Every structure is written in structure tokens, then in C-alpha cells.
Amino acid sequence: MKITYKPRGVCSRLMEIEIEDGKIASVQVTGGCDGNLKGISRLLVGMEVDEAIRRMEGIRCGMKATSCPDQLSIALRRYQRENA
């Protein structure tokens, strides 16, 4: 299943996440800190959705109330609610 999410409060503009059998298969982020987000995206591949949420939820970027990893966790939580 593919998730498309428009993050709020961060530099990235679009997040596309593919999930297969409860694991993250791929992550593509448009905008934001390119190198950091490519690294995060690769680290997430193969990870269980619950574990990814646990690791990223609540991370802040500087003085912002959220971050790209936090926004990814929000997208994944939304996926869980819609597919429960």
C-alpha cells in the first residue's frame, strides 16, 4: 500500500511511503534536507511500522514543534488508523 502525505510545519513538501506486510518498503520525500532524508529513508526500509513510529515520534527540528521524522511518524500512524 502506498501512503501519500503532505507534511506540516517542516521544509519537506511531500512524503510517499510504501508498506508491504507491515514493513516499510520505500520512502520518498520531496523537499527538506535532501541528504538527511535520503539517509533516513534508507534506514527505514525493512523496518516494522510500529518500530519506525516509536523511533521517530516526537523528534523536533531546532525550535520547530515537529520535524520530518516526526511527520513521517504521523503519516504512519494515520496509515495504522485507516487500516486497523
PDB file with SEQRES, HELIX, SHEET and CRYST1 records, atoms N, CA, C and O in Angstrom:
SEQRES   1 A   84  MET LYS ILE THR TYR LYS PRO ARG GLY VAL CYS SER ARG          
SEQRES   2 A   84  LEU MET GLU ILE GLU ILE GLU ASP GLY LYS ILE ALA SER          
SEQRES   3 A   84  VAL GLN VAL THR GLY GLY CYS ASP GLY ASN LEU LYS GLY          
SEQRES   4 A   84  ILE SER ARG LEU LEU VAL GLY MET GLU VAL ASP GLU ALA          
SEQRES   5 A   84  ILE ARG ARG MET GLU GLY ILE ARG CYS GLY MET LYS ALA          
SEQRES   6 A   84  THR SER CYS PRO ASP GLN LEU SER ILE ALA LEU ARG ARG          
SEQRES   7 A   84  TYR GLN ARG GLU ASN ALA                                      
HELIX    1 AA1 ASP A   34  LEU A   44  1                                  11    
HELIX    2 AA2 VAL A   49  MET A   56  1                                   8    
HELIX    3 AA3 CYS A   68  GLU A   82  1                                  15    
SHEET    1 AA1 3 LYS A   2  TYR A   5  0                                        
SHEET    2 AA1 3 SER A  12  GLU A  20 -1                                        
SHEET    3 AA1 3 LYS A  23  GLY A  31 -1                                        
CRYST1    1.000    1.000    1.000  90.00  90.00  90.00 P 1           1          
ATOM      1  N   MET A   1       0.843  -1.172   0.000  1.00  0.00           N  
ATOM      2  CA  MET A   1       0.000   0.000   0.000  1.00  0.00           C  
ATOM      3  C   MET A   1       0.890   1.238   0.000  1.00  0.00           C  
ATOM      4  O   MET A   1       1.913   1.285   0.684  1.00  0.00           O  
ATOM      5  N   LYS A   2       0.488   2.229  -0.772  1.00  0.00           N  
ATOM      6  CA  LYS A   2       1.245   3.467  -0.847  1.00  0.00           C  
ATOM      7  C   LYS A   2       0.525   4.576  -0.088  1.00  0.00           C  
ATOM      8  O   LYS A   2      -0.677   4.783  -0.256  1.00  0.00           O  
ATOM      9  N   ILE A   3       1.275   5.283   0.746  1.00  0.00           N  
ATOM     10  CA  ILE A   3       0.763   6.424   1.508  1.00  0.00           C  
ATOM     11  C   ILE A   3       1.335   7.684   0.878  1.00  0.00           C  
ATOM     12  O   ILE A   3       2.533   7.755   0.604  1.00  0.00           O  
ATOM     13  N   THR A   4       0.489   8.676   0.649  1.00  0.00           N  
ATOM     14  CA  THR A   4       0.947   9.994   0.218  1.00  0.00           C  
ATOM     15  C   THR A   4       0.528  10.970   1.298  1.00  0.00           C  
ATOM     16  O   THR A   4      -0.646  11.047   1.659  1.00  0.00           O  
ATOM     17  N   TYR A   5       1.504  11.723   1.819  1.00  0.00           N  
ATOM     18  CA  TYR A   5       1.238  12.605   2.960  1.00  0.00           C  
ATOM     19  C   TYR A   5       1.897  13.959   2.710  1.00  0.00           C  
ATOM     20  O   TYR A   5       3.055  14.033   2.299  1.00  0.00           O  
ATOM     21  N   LYS A   6       1.140  15.031   2.965  1.00  0.00           N  
ATOM     22  CA  LYS A   6       1.677  16.390   2.872  1.00  0.00           C  
ATOM     23  C   LYS A   6       2.018  16.847   4.290  1.00  0.00           C  
ATOM     24  O   LYS A   6       1.121  17.138   5.081  1.00  0.00           O  
ATOM     25  N   PRO A   7       3.319  16.911   4.613  1.00  0.00           N  
ATOM     26  CA  PRO A   7       3.713  17.286   5.968  1.00  0.00           C  
ATOM     27  C   PRO A   7       3.415  18.744   6.280  1.00  0.00           C  
ATOM     28  O   PRO A   7       3.273  19.574   5.382  1.00  0.00           O  
ATOM     29  N   ARG A   8       3.325  19.034   7.565  1.00  0.00           N  
ATOM     30  CA  ARG A   8       3.051  20.404   8.042  1.00  0.00           C  
ATOM     31  C   ARG A   8       4.152  20.854   8.984  1.00  0.00           C  
ATOM     32  O   ARG A   8       4.629  20.081   9.814  1.00  0.00           O  
ATOM     33  N   GLY A   9       4.549  22.106   8.851  1.00  0.00           N  
ATOM     34  CA  GLY A   9       5.498  22.698   9.788  1.00  0.00           C  
ATOM     35  C   GLY A   9       6.954  22.338   9.540  1.00  0.00           C  
ATOM     36  O   GLY A   9       7.804  22.581  10.396  1.00  0.00           O  
ATOM     37  N   VAL A  10       7.255  21.757   8.372  1.00  0.00           N  
ATOM     38  CA  VAL A  10       8.632  21.374   8.037  1.00  0.00           C  
ATOM     39  C   VAL A  10       8.948  21.812   6.610  1.00  0.00           C  
ATOM     40  O   VAL A  10       8.067  22.279   5.888  1.00  0.00           O  
ATOM     41  N   CYS A  11      10.200  21.661   6.210  1.00  0.00           N  
ATOM     42  CA  CYS A  11      10.638  22.083   4.878  1.00  0.00           C  
ATOM     43  C   CYS A  11      10.194  21.135   3.773  1.00  0.00           C  
ATOM     44  O   CYS A  11       9.981  21.568   2.640  1.00  0.00           O  
ATOM     45  N   SER A  12      10.051  19.859   4.079  1.00  0.00           N  
ATOM     46  CA  SER A  12       9.633  18.910   3.048  1.00  0.00           C  
ATOM     47  C   SER A  12       8.189  19.189   2.648  1.00  0.00           C  
ATOM     48  O   SER A  12       7.387  19.677   3.445  1.00  0.00           O  
ATOM     49  N   ARG A  13       7.875  18.862   1.375  1.00  0.00           N  
ATOM     50  CA  ARG A  13       6.555  19.172   0.836  1.00  0.00           C  
ATOM     51  C   ARG A  13       5.683  17.954   0.592  1.00  0.00           C  
ATOM     52  O   ARG A  13       4.458  18.068   0.556  1.00  0.00           O  
ATOM     53  N   LEU A  14       6.298  16.790   0.423  1.00  0.00           N  
ATOM     54  CA  LEU A  14       5.518  15.593   0.140  1.00  0.00           C  
ATOM     55  C   LEU A  14       6.289  14.366   0.602  1.00  0.00           C  
ATOM     56  O   LEU A  14       7.505  14.284   0.435  1.00  0.00           O  
ATOM     57  N   MET A  15       5.563  13.408   1.189  1.00  0.00           N  
ATOM     58  CA  MET A  15       6.153  12.143   1.633  1.00  0.00           C  
ATOM     59  C   MET A  15       5.345  11.005   1.028  1.00  0.00           C  
ATOM     60  O   MET A  15       4.118  10.973   1.130  1.00  0.00           O  
ATOM     61  N   GLU A  16       6.052  10.068   0.395  1.00  0.00           N  
ATOM     62  CA  GLU A  16       5.409   8.897  -0.183  1.00  0.00           C  
ATOM     63  C   GLU A  16       6.055   7.662   0.435  1.00  0.00           C  
ATOM     64  O   GLU A  16       7.266   7.464   0.338  1.00  0.00           O  
ATOM     65  N   ILE A  17       5.237   6.842   1.067  1.00  0.00           N  
ATOM     66  CA  ILE A  17       5.727   5.671   1.797  1.00  0.00           C  
ATOM     67  C   ILE A  17       5.006   4.442   1.282  1.00  0.00           C  
ATOM     68  O   ILE A  17       3.779   4.429   1.181  1.00  0.00           O  
ATOM     69  N   GLU A  18       5.761   3.420   0.959  1.00  0.00           N  
ATOM     70  CA  GLU A  18       5.160   2.141   0.559  1.00  0.00           C  
ATOM     71  C   GLU A  18       5.328   1.152   1.684  1.00  0.00           C  
ATOM     72  O   GLU A  18       6.417   0.996   2.236  1.00  0.00           O  
ATOM     73  N   ILE A  19       4.224   0.472   2.028  1.00  0.00           N  
ATOM     74  CA  ILE A  19       4.229  -0.505   3.117  1.00  0.00           C  
ATOM     75  C   ILE A  19       3.764  -1.853   2.557  1.00  0.00           C  
ATOM     76  O   ILE A  19       2.756  -1.941   1.856  1.00  0.00           O  
ATOM     77  N   GLU A  20       4.525  -2.894   2.884  1.00  0.00           N  
ATOM     78  CA  GLU A  20       4.188  -4.254   2.474  1.00  0.00           C  
ATOM     79  C   GLU A  20       4.296  -5.168   3.687  1.00  0.00           C  
ATOM     80  O   GLU A  20       5.342  -5.226   4.333  1.00  0.00           O  
ATOM     81  N   ASP A  21       3.232  -5.870   3.991  1.00  0.00           N  
ATOM     82  CA  ASP A  21       3.208  -6.833   5.103  1.00  0.00           C  
ATOM     83  C   ASP A  21       3.668  -6.214   6.426  1.00  0.00           C  
ATOM     84  O   ASP A  21       4.409  -6.839   7.184  1.00  0.00           O  
ATOM     85  N   GLY A  22       3.223  -4.976   6.700  1.00  0.00           N  
ATOM     86  CA  GLY A  22       3.543  -4.321   7.961  1.00  0.00           C  
ATOM     87  C   GLY A  22       4.937  -3.741   8.058  1.00  0.00           C  
ATOM     88  O   GLY A  22       5.339  -3.255   9.115  1.00  0.00           O  
ATOM     89  N   LYS A  23       5.690  -3.789   6.947  1.00  0.00           N  
ATOM     90  CA  LYS A  23       7.054  -3.242   6.926  1.00  0.00           C  
ATOM     91  C   LYS A  23       7.158  -2.163   5.863  1.00  0.00           C  
ATOM     92  O   LYS A  23       6.449  -2.189   4.857  1.00  0.00           O  
ATOM     93  N   ILE A  24       8.048  -1.221   6.102  1.00  0.00           N  
ATOM     94  CA  ILE A  24       8.265  -0.128   5.156  1.00  0.00           C  
ATOM     95  C   ILE A  24       9.114  -0.653   4.000  1.00  0.00           C  
ATOM     96  O   ILE A  24      10.211  -1.172   4.207  1.00  0.00           O  
ATOM     97  N   ALA A  25       8.592  -0.510   2.785  1.00  0.00           N  
ATOM     98  CA  ALA A  25       9.290  -0.985   1.589  1.00  0.00           C  
ATOM     99  C   ALA A  25      10.090   0.137   0.931  1.00  0.00           C  
ATOM    100  O   ALA A  25      11.158  -0.112   0.371  1.00  0.00           O  
ATOM    101  N   SER A  26       9.581   1.375   0.994  1.00  0.00           N  
ATOM    102  CA  SER A  26      10.311   2.515   0.434  1.00  0.00           C  
ATOM    103  C   SER A  26       9.758   3.810   0.996  1.00  0.00           C  
ATOM    104  O   SER A  26       8.610   3.882   1.436  1.00  0.00           O  
ATOM    105  N   VAL A  27      10.606   4.837   0.970  1.00  0.00           N  
ATOM    106  CA  VAL A  27      10.216   6.177   1.412  1.00  0.00           C  
ATOM    107  C   VAL A  27      10.828   7.175   0.432  1.00  0.00           C  
ATOM    108  O   VAL A  27      12.026   7.124   0.153  1.00  0.00           O  
ATOM    109  N   GLN A  28      10.001   8.083  -0.087  1.00  0.00           N  
ATOM    110  CA  GLN A  28      10.453   9.158  -0.958  1.00  0.00           C  
ATOM    111  C   GLN A  28       9.958  10.465  -0.353  1.00  0.00           C  
ATOM    112  O   GLN A  28       8.774  10.604  -0.046  1.00  0.00           O  
ATOM    113  N   VAL A  29      10.874  11.430  -0.180  1.00  0.00           N  
ATOM    114  CA  VAL A  29      10.498  12.728   0.379  1.00  0.00           C  
ATOM    115  C   VAL A  29      10.903  13.812  -0.613  1.00  0.00           C  
ATOM    116  O   VAL A  29      12.036  13.840  -1.093  1.00  0.00           O  
ATOM    117  N   THR A  30       9.959  14.705  -0.912  1.00  0.00           N  
ATOM    118  CA  THR A  30      10.220  15.837  -1.784  1.00  0.00           C  
ATOM    119  C   THR A  30      10.439  17.062  -0.918  1.00  0.00           C  
ATOM    120  O   THR A  30       9.614  17.380  -0.061  1.00  0.00           O  
ATOM    121  N   GLY A  31      11.552  17.752  -1.140  1.00  0.00           N  
ATOM    122  CA  GLY A  31      11.890  18.928  -0.345  1.00  0.00           C  
ATOM    123  C   GLY A  31      12.615  18.517   0.927  1.00  0.00           C  
ATOM    124  O   GLY A  31      12.890  17.337   1.142  1.00  0.00           O  
ATOM    125  N   GLY A  32      12.918  19.481   1.753  1.00  0.00           N  
ATOM    126  CA  GLY A  32      13.607  19.188   3.005  1.00  0.00           C  
ATOM    127  C   GLY A  32      15.107  19.032   2.826  1.00  0.00           C  
ATOM    128  O   GLY A  32      15.650  19.378   1.777  1.00  0.00           O  
ATOM    129  N   CYS A  33      15.765  18.521   3.828  1.00  0.00           N  
ATOM    130  CA  CYS A  33      17.219  18.317   3.830  1.00  0.00           C  
ATOM    131  C   CYS A  33      17.531  17.030   3.067  1.00  0.00           C  
ATOM    132  O   CYS A  33      17.441  15.936   3.623  1.00  0.00           O  
ATOM    133  N   ASP A  34      17.891  17.163   1.819  1.00  0.00           N  
ATOM    134  CA  ASP A  34      17.995  16.040   0.896  1.00  0.00           C  
ATOM    135  C   ASP A  34      18.828  14.881   1.432  1.00  0.00           C  
ATOM    136  O   ASP A  34      18.340  13.752   1.479  1.00  0.00           O  
ATOM    137  N   GLY A  35      20.055  15.126   1.832  1.00  0.00           N  
ATOM    138  CA  GLY A  35      20.928  14.041   2.288  1.00  0.00           C  
ATOM    139  C   GLY A  35      20.404  13.354   3.537  1.00  0.00           C  
ATOM    140  O   GLY A  35      20.403  12.126   3.620  1.00  0.00           O  
ATOM    141  N   ASN A  36      19.961  14.137   4.504  1.00  0.00           N  
ATOM    142  CA  ASN A  36      19.429  13.554   5.738  1.00  0.00           C  
ATOM    143  C   ASN A  36      18.199  12.696   5.465  1.00  0.00           C  
ATOM    144  O   ASN A  36      18.061  11.603   6.013  1.00  0.00           O  
ATOM    145  N   LEU A  37      17.312  13.194   4.620  1.00  0.00           N  
ATOM    146  CA  LEU A  37      16.082  12.451   4.347  1.00  0.00           C  
ATOM    147  C   LEU A  37      16.343  11.206   3.510  1.00  0.00           C  
ATOM    148  O   LEU A  37      15.648  10.203   3.670  1.00  0.00           O  
ATOM    149  N   LYS A  38      17.328  11.250   2.624  1.00  0.00           N  
ATOM    150  CA  LYS A  38      17.703  10.040   1.888  1.00  0.00           C  
ATOM    151  C   LYS A  38      18.246   8.989   2.856  1.00  0.00           C  
ATOM    152  O   LYS A  38      17.931   7.805   2.737  1.00  0.00           O  
ATOM    153  N   GLY A  39      19.068   9.432   3.819  1.00  0.00           N  
ATOM    154  CA  GLY A  39      19.605   8.506   4.817  1.00  0.00           C  
ATOM    155  C   GLY A  39      18.515   7.897   5.675  1.00  0.00           C  
ATOM    156  O   GLY A  39      18.490   6.685   5.888  1.00  0.00           O  
ATOM    157  N   ILE A  40      17.619   8.730   6.166  1.00  0.00           N  
ATOM    158  CA  ILE A  40      16.502   8.238   6.986  1.00  0.00           C  
ATOM    159  C   ILE A  40      15.659   7.260   6.180  1.00  0.00           C  
ATOM    160  O   ILE A  40      15.258   6.211   6.684  1.00  0.00           O  
ATOM    161  N   SER A  41      15.393   7.609   4.926  1.00  0.00           N  
ATOM    162  CA  SER A  41      14.573   6.751   4.069  1.00  0.00           C  
ATOM    163  C   SER A  41      15.190   5.370   3.908  1.00  0.00           C  
ATOM    164  O   SER A  41      14.481   4.366   3.972  1.00  0.00           O  
ATOM    165  N   ARG A  42      16.487   5.305   3.701  1.00  0.00           N  
ATOM    166  CA  ARG A  42      17.158   4.004   3.552  1.00  0.00           C  
ATOM    167  C   ARG A  42      17.155   3.209   4.851  1.00  0.00           C  
ATOM    168  O   ARG A  42      17.005   1.988   4.838  1.00  0.00           O  
ATOM    169  N   LEU A  43      17.321   3.903   5.964  1.00  0.00           N  
ATOM    170  CA  LEU A  43      17.316   3.212   7.254  1.00  0.00           C  
ATOM    171  C   LEU A  43      15.942   2.610   7.577  1.00  0.00           C  
ATOM    172  O   LEU A  43      15.853   1.593   8.265  1.00  0.00           O  
ATOM    173  N   LEU A  44      14.888   3.233   7.085  1.00  0.00           N  
ATOM    174  CA  LEU A  44      13.528   2.763   7.369  1.00  0.00           C  
ATOM    175  C   LEU A  44      13.137   1.522   6.572  1.00  0.00           C  
ATOM    176  O   LEU A  44      12.262   0.770   7.001  1.00  0.00           O  
ATOM    177  N   VAL A  45      13.766   1.297   5.426  1.00  0.00           N  
ATOM    178  CA  VAL A  45      13.388   0.160   4.577  1.00  0.00           C  
ATOM    179  C   VAL A  45      13.577  -1.148   5.341  1.00  0.00           C  
ATOM    180  O   VAL A  45      14.649  -1.417   5.882  1.00  0.00           O  
ATOM    181  N   GLY A  46      12.519  -1.952   5.374  1.00  0.00           N  
ATOM    182  CA  GLY A  46      12.535  -3.230   6.073  1.00  0.00           C  
ATOM    183  C   GLY A  46      12.093  -3.150   7.527  1.00  0.00           C  
ATOM    184  O   GLY A  46      11.909  -4.180   8.177  1.00  0.00           O  
ATOM    185  N   MET A  47      11.921  -1.938   8.042  1.00  0.00           N  
ATOM    186  CA  MET A  47      11.542  -1.753   9.441  1.00  0.00           C  
ATOM    187  C   MET A  47      10.031  -1.903   9.612  1.00  0.00           C  
ATOM    188  O   MET A  47       9.254  -1.468   8.763  1.00  0.00           O  
ATOM    189  N   GLU A  48       9.627  -2.519  10.713  1.00  0.00           N  
ATOM    190  CA  GLU A  48       8.207  -2.618  11.065  1.00  0.00           C  
ATOM    191  C   GLU A  48       7.660  -1.205  11.281  1.00  0.00           C  
ATOM    192  O   GLU A  48       8.355  -0.335  11.806  1.00  0.00           O  
ATOM    193  N   VAL A  49       6.421  -0.990  10.876  1.00  0.00           N  
ATOM    194  CA  VAL A  49       5.780   0.319  11.014  1.00  0.00           C  
ATOM    195  C   VAL A  49       5.786   0.776  12.476  1.00  0.00           C  
ATOM    196  O   VAL A  49       6.110   1.931  12.753  1.00  0.00           O  
ATOM    197  N   ASP A  50       5.436  -0.103  13.407  1.00  0.00           N  
ATOM    198  CA  ASP A  50       5.409   0.255  14.837  1.00  0.00           C  
ATOM    199  C   ASP A  50       6.774   0.728  15.325  1.00  0.00           C  
ATOM    200  O   ASP A  50       6.865   1.702  16.071  1.00  0.00           O  
ATOM    201  N   GLU A  51       7.814   0.054  14.914  1.00  0.00           N  
ATOM    202  CA  GLU A  51       9.173   0.412  15.335  1.00  0.00           C  
ATOM    203  C   GLU A  51       9.580   1.762  14.757  1.00  0.00           C  
ATOM    204  O   GLU A  51      10.200   2.569  15.450  1.00  0.00           O  
ATOM    205  N   ALA A  52       9.240   2.015  13.497  1.00  0.00           N  
ATOM    206  CA  ALA A  52       9.560   3.301  12.873  1.00  0.00           C  
ATOM    207  C   ALA A  52       8.867   4.443  13.616  1.00  0.00           C  
ATOM    208  O   ALA A  52       9.475   5.481  13.875  1.00  0.00           O  
ATOM    209  N   ILE A  53       7.607   4.247  13.953  1.00  0.00           N  
ATOM    210  CA  ILE A  53       6.868   5.271  14.701  1.00  0.00           C  
ATOM    211  C   ILE A  53       7.541   5.501  16.048  1.00  0.00           C  
ATOM    212  O   ILE A  53       7.766   6.645  16.444  1.00  0.00           O  
ATOM    213  N   ARG A  54       7.859   4.435  16.743  1.00  0.00           N  
ATOM    214  CA  ARG A  54       8.479   4.545  18.067  1.00  0.00           C  
ATOM    215  C   ARG A  54       9.783   5.339  18.006  1.00  0.00           C  
ATOM    216  O   ARG A  54      10.063   6.140  18.898  1.00  0.00           O  
ATOM    217  N   ARG A  55      10.565   5.127  16.984  1.00  0.00           N  
ATOM    218  CA  ARG A  55      11.871   5.787  16.875  1.00  0.00           C  
ATOM    219  C   ARG A  55      11.785   7.248  16.436  1.00  0.00           C  
ATOM    220  O   ARG A  55      12.642   8.050  16.806  1.00  0.00           O  
ATOM    221  N   MET A  56      10.769   7.604  15.656  1.00  0.00           N  
ATOM    222  CA  MET A  56      10.721   8.956  15.078  1.00  0.00           C  
ATOM    223  C   MET A  56       9.745   9.909  15.755  1.00  0.00           C  
ATOM    224  O   MET A  56       9.906  11.126  15.666  1.00  0.00           O  
ATOM    225  N   GLU A  57       8.751   9.374  16.423  1.00  0.00           N  
ATOM    226  CA  GLU A  57       7.702  10.198  17.010  1.00  0.00           C  
ATOM    227  C   GLU A  57       8.280  11.196  18.019  1.00  0.00           C  
ATOM    228  O   GLU A  57       9.071  10.832  18.889  1.00  0.00           O  
ATOM    229  N   GLY A  58       7.874  12.448  17.886  1.00  0.00           N  
ATOM    230  CA  GLY A  58       8.256  13.466  18.853  1.00  0.00           C  
ATOM    231  C   GLY A  58       9.590  14.164  18.588  1.00  0.00           C  
ATOM    232  O   GLY A  58       9.954  15.080  19.326  1.00  0.00           O  
ATOM    233  N   ILE A  59      10.321  13.756  17.560  1.00  0.00           N  
ATOM    234  CA  ILE A  59      11.588  14.426  17.242  1.00  0.00           C  
ATOM    235  C   ILE A  59      11.281  15.832  16.752  1.00  0.00           C  
ATOM    236  O   ILE A  59      10.354  16.042  15.970  1.00  0.00           O  
ATOM    237  N   ARG A  60      12.070  16.792  17.221  1.00  0.00           N  
ATOM    238  CA  ARG A  60      11.886  18.190  16.828  1.00  0.00           C  
ATOM    239  C   ARG A  60      13.060  18.637  15.969  1.00  0.00           C  
ATOM    240  O   ARG A  60      14.152  18.075  16.051  1.00  0.00           O  
ATOM    241  N   CYS A  61      12.827  19.647  15.150  1.00  0.00           N  
ATOM    242  CA  CYS A  61      13.867  20.239  14.306  1.00  0.00           C  
ATOM    243  C   CYS A  61      14.109  21.663  14.793  1.00  0.00           C  
ATOM    244  O   CYS A  61      13.302  22.560  14.550  1.00  0.00           O  
ATOM    245  N   GLY A  62      15.219  21.857  15.477  1.00  0.00           N  
ATOM    246  CA  GLY A  62      15.512  23.190  16.016  1.00  0.00           C  
ATOM    247  C   GLY A  62      14.415  23.646  16.948  1.00  0.00           C  
ATOM    248  O   GLY A  62      14.045  22.939  17.885  1.00  0.00           O  
ATOM    249  N   MET A  63      13.897  24.830  16.689  1.00  0.00           N  
ATOM    250  CA  MET A  63      12.841  25.405  17.523  1.00  0.00           C  
ATOM    251  C   MET A  63      11.438  25.020  17.039  1.00  0.00           C  
ATOM    252  O   MET A  63      10.442  25.408  17.650  1.00  0.00           O  
ATOM    253  N   LYS A  64      11.362  24.266  15.957  1.00  0.00           N  
ATOM    254  CA  LYS A  64      10.057  23.844  15.441  1.00  0.00           C  
ATOM    255  C   LYS A  64       9.438  22.800  16.375  1.00  0.00           C  
ATOM    256  O   LYS A  64      10.150  22.084  17.080  1.00  0.00           O  
ATOM    257  N   ALA A  65       8.131  22.726  16.368  1.00  0.00           N  
ATOM    258  CA  ALA A  65       7.419  21.767  17.217  1.00  0.00           C  
ATOM    259  C   ALA A  65       7.436  20.362  16.624  1.00  0.00           C  
ATOM    260  O   ALA A  65       6.994  19.411  17.269  1.00  0.00           O  
ATOM    261  N   THR A  66       7.942  20.227  15.406  1.00  0.00           N  
ATOM    262  CA  THR A  66       7.950  18.941  14.712  1.00  0.00           C  
ATOM    263  C   THR A  66       9.214  18.842  13.863  1.00  0.00           C  
ATOM    264  O   THR A  66      10.067  19.729  13.899  1.00  0.00           O  
ATOM    265  N   SER A  67       9.326  17.762  13.106  1.00  0.00           N  
ATOM    266  CA  SER A  67      10.461  17.542  12.205  1.00  0.00           C  
ATOM    267  C   SER A  67       9.993  16.622  11.085  1.00  0.00           C  
ATOM    268  O   SER A  67       8.879  16.100  11.132  1.00  0.00           O  
ATOM    269  N   CYS A  68      10.831  16.425  10.087  1.00  0.00           N  
ATOM    270  CA  CYS A  68      10.470  15.477   9.023  1.00  0.00           C  
ATOM    271  C   CYS A  68      10.291  14.058   9.575  1.00  0.00           C  
ATOM    272  O   CYS A  68       9.325  13.393   9.202  1.00  0.00           O  
ATOM    273  N   PRO A  69      11.186  13.564  10.451  1.00  0.00           N  
ATOM    274  CA  PRO A  69      10.945  12.241  11.023  1.00  0.00           C  
ATOM    275  C   PRO A  69       9.617  12.181  11.800  1.00  0.00           C  
ATOM    276  O   PRO A  69       8.883  11.198  11.691  1.00  0.00           O  
ATOM    277  N   ASP A  70       9.313  13.214  12.572  1.00  0.00           N  
ATOM    278  CA  ASP A  70       8.053  13.251  13.310  1.00  0.00           C  
ATOM    279  C   ASP A  70       6.871  13.231  12.352  1.00  0.00           C  
ATOM    280  O   ASP A  70       5.880  12.546  12.603  1.00  0.00           O  
ATOM    281  N   GLN A  71       6.968  13.977  11.257  1.00  0.00           N  
ATOM    282  CA  GLN A  71       5.899  13.985  10.263  1.00  0.00           C  
ATOM    283  C   GLN A  71       5.739  12.618   9.606  1.00  0.00           C  
ATOM    284  O   GLN A  71       4.619  12.198   9.314  1.00  0.00           O  
ATOM    285  N   LEU A  72       6.847  11.923   9.372  1.00  0.00           N  
ATOM    286  CA  LEU A  72       6.762  10.548   8.861  1.00  0.00           C  
ATOM    287  C   LEU A  72       6.006   9.657   9.839  1.00  0.00           C  
ATOM    288  O   LEU A  72       5.196   8.824   9.430  1.00  0.00           O  
ATOM    289  N   SER A  73       6.274   9.837  11.140  1.00  0.00           N  
ATOM    290  CA  SER A  73       5.570   9.022  12.139  1.00  0.00           C  
ATOM    291  C   SER A  73       4.078   9.338  12.143  1.00  0.00           C  
ATOM    292  O   SER A  73       3.259   8.444  12.358  1.00  0.00           O  
ATOM    293  N   ILE A  74       3.720  10.580  11.910  1.00  0.00           N  
ATOM    294  CA  ILE A  74       2.305  10.965  11.842  1.00  0.00           C  
ATOM    295  C   ILE A  74       1.641  10.297  10.640  1.00  0.00           C  
ATOM    296  O   ILE A  74       0.517   9.807  10.743  1.00  0.00           O  
ATOM    297  N   ALA A  75       2.335  10.277   9.501  1.00  0.00           N  
ATOM    298  CA  ALA A  75       1.802   9.612   8.310  1.00  0.00           C  
ATOM    299  C   ALA A  75       1.601   8.122   8.572  1.00  0.00           C  
ATOM    300  O   ALA A  75       0.596   7.545   8.158  1.00  0.00           O  
ATOM    301  N   LEU A  76       2.556   7.503   9.257  1.00  0.00           N  
ATOM    302  CA  LEU A  76       2.455   6.073   9.560  1.00  0.00           C  
ATOM    303  C   LEU A  76       1.332   5.787  10.553  1.00  0.00           C  
ATOM    304  O   LEU A  76       0.633   4.782  10.419  1.00  0.00           O  
ATOM    305  N   ARG A  77       1.150   6.651  11.543  1.00  0.00           N  
ATOM    306  CA  ARG A  77       0.030   6.491  12.495  1.00  0.00           C  
ATOM    307  C   ARG A  77      -1.303   6.579  11.761  1.00  0.00           C  
ATOM    308  O   ARG A  77      -2.223   5.809  12.036  1.00  0.00           O  
ATOM    309  N   ARG A  78      -1.401   7.526  10.823  1.00  0.00           N  
ATOM    310  CA  ARG A  78      -2.623   7.669  10.035  1.00  0.00           C  
ATOM    311  C   ARG A  78      -2.891   6.385   9.250  1.00  0.00           C  
ATOM    312  O   ARG A  78      -4.029   5.920   9.181  1.00  0.00           O  
ATOM    313  N   TYR A  79      -1.841   5.816   8.661  1.00  0.00           N  
ATOM    314  CA  TYR A  79      -1.956   4.547   7.942  1.00  0.00           C  
ATOM    315  C   TYR A  79      -2.494   3.459   8.878  1.00  0.00           C  
ATOM    316  O   TYR A  79      -3.384   2.696   8.501  1.00  0.00           O  
ATOM    317  N   GLN A  80      -1.956   3.393  10.084  1.00  0.00           N  
ATOM    318  CA  GLN A  80      -2.410   2.365  11.045  1.00  0.00           C  
ATOM    319  C   GLN A  80      -3.881   2.529  11.378  1.00  0.00           C  
ATOM    320  O   GLN A  80      -4.623   1.548  11.409  1.00  0.00           O  
ATOM    321  N   ARG A  81      -4.311   3.765  11.628  1.00  0.00           N  
ATOM    322  CA  ARG A  81      -5.722   4.014  11.964  1.00  0.00           C  
ATOM    323  C   ARG A  81      -6.649   3.631  10.814  1.00  0.00           C  
ATOM    324  O   ARG A  81      -7.715   3.055  11.031  1.00  0.00           O  
ATOM    325  N   GLU A  82      -6.236   3.956   9.589  1.00  0.00           N  
ATOM    326  CA  GLU A  82      -7.087   3.692   8.427  1.00  0.00           C  
ATOM    327  C   GLU A  82      -7.101   2.214   8.047  1.00  0.00           C  
ATOM    328  O   GLU A  82      -7.993   1.770   7.324  1.00  0.00           O  
ATOM    329  N   ASN A  83      -6.127   1.452   8.525  1.00  0.00           N  
ATOM    330  CA  ASN A  83      -6.032   0.041   8.149  1.00  0.00           C  
ATOM    331  C   ASN A  83      -6.144  -0.904   9.338  1.00  0.00           C  
ATOM    332  O   ASN A  83      -5.693  -2.048   9.285  1.00  0.00           O  
ATOM    333  N   ALA A  84      -6.747  -0.412  10.398  1.00  0.00           N  
ATOM    334  CA  ALA A  84      -6.910  -1.239  11.604  1.00  0.00           C  
ATOM    335  C   ALA A  84      -8.005  -2.261  11.443  1.00  0.00           C  
ATOM    336  O   ALA A  84      -8.268  -3.033  12.364  1.00  0.00           O  
TER     337      ALA A  84                                                      
END                                                                             
